[in-house]
Amino acid sequence: MPIKIYSFWRSIASFRVRMALNLKGIKPDEIIDIDLLKGKQREDSFRAVNPQMLIPALIEDGGPVLFQSMAIMEYLEETHPQPPLLPRDPIGRARVRGICQIFVSDSHPMSVPRVRNYLTGELKLDNDTMLKWVRHWQNEALRAAETHLSRDKATGKYCHGDTVTLADVCLAGQVVGSGFFDVDVKAYPTVSRIYEASMQIDAIARSHPLKQPGAPASVTH
Ligand SMILES: N[C@@H](CCC(=O)N[C@@H](CS)C(=O)NCC(=O)O)C(=O)O
């Protein structure tokens, strides 16, 4: 079934979906770049695709537009169950989804372009104060995840046992995103260890934002 995805190299939410696609061995037939640095997400042509003006968005087989990275990844999990990215048991699934949401629902939204632009443009925060905001929320999420992961017996080589799950996908997104804002992720040893282990997996490593077409060699916020 042809898959079309709207994404951008720098987008952490797109990175999440790219990792899930690669882990499942799904190669999108069409990748449409929405250049966030040029504000392309706010143009009418993309607003028609996703009224929230956010990437990623995914269309399979000419069907309706799927939006929100967690919903897209859960869709891929249901339609392409192998390899599974969620554990089988309800408690395990809830734990993995909970770890995902620490990053996806709570920290990532604090650092996206529309929020940073609002802080500096509307609320007139200077750049350093805005960055302090971003780093604060990223550290809060990393600290919470570190506590969960370091104290919980369910943690293994990866966030949940020794098999990669969506929790590792979301953790990798957080770690890479934090790197874009010079947050010291090494201060969170379990998070760092799991990130390093995840990056040994080719499907995850080649999904890295800086390995995508058009990406620079490094990023300074
Ligand atoms: N909760 C959404 C977040 C999507 C999101 O914020 N995407 C960012 C890029 S990572 C975006 O498109 N930002 C555009 C903007 O903030 O104007 C998801 O997980 O898909």
PDBQT file of the ligand as one rigid body, heavy atoms in Angstrom, charges set to zero:
ROOT
HETATM    1  N1  LIG A 301       2.063  16.069  19.301  1.00  0.00    +0.000 N 
HETATM    2  C1  LIG A 301       2.444  16.188  17.931  1.00  0.00    +0.000 C 
HETATM    3  C2  LIG A 301       3.505  17.231  17.792  1.00  0.00    +0.000 C 
HETATM    4  C3  LIG A 301       3.730  17.609  16.373  1.00  0.00    +0.000 C 
HETATM    5  C4  LIG A 301       4.657  18.798  16.307  1.00  0.00    +0.000 C 
HETATM    6  O1  LIG A 301       4.649  19.707  17.159  1.00  0.00    +0.000 OA
HETATM    7  N2  LIG A 301       5.473  18.814  15.249  1.00  0.00    +0.000 N 
HETATM    8  C5  LIG A 301       6.389  19.888  15.108  1.00  0.00    +0.000 C 
HETATM    9  C6  LIG A 301       7.704  19.422  14.573  1.00  0.00    +0.000 C 
HETATM   10  S1  LIG A 301       8.443  18.265  15.648  1.00  0.00    +0.000 SA
HETATM   11  C7  LIG A 301       5.813  20.918  14.159  1.00  0.00    +0.000 C 
HETATM   12  O2  LIG A 301       5.281  20.560  13.117  1.00  0.00    +0.000 OA
HETATM   13  N3  LIG A 301       5.921  22.175  14.530  1.00  0.00    +0.000 N 
HETATM   14  C8  LIG A 301       5.462  23.248  13.745  1.00  0.00    +0.000 C 
HETATM   15  C9  LIG A 301       5.263  24.462  14.575  1.00  0.00    +0.000 C 
HETATM   16  O3  LIG A 301       5.426  24.388  15.800  1.00  0.00    +0.000 OA
HETATM   17  O4  LIG A 301       4.927  25.488  14.005  1.00  0.00    +0.000 OA
HETATM   18  C10 LIG A 301       2.953  14.844  17.404  1.00  0.00    +0.000 C 
HETATM   19  O5  LIG A 301       3.472  14.081  18.208  1.00  0.00    +0.000 OA
HETATM   20  O6  LIG A 301       2.813  14.577  16.205  1.00  0.00    +0.000 OA
ENDROOT
TORSDOF 0
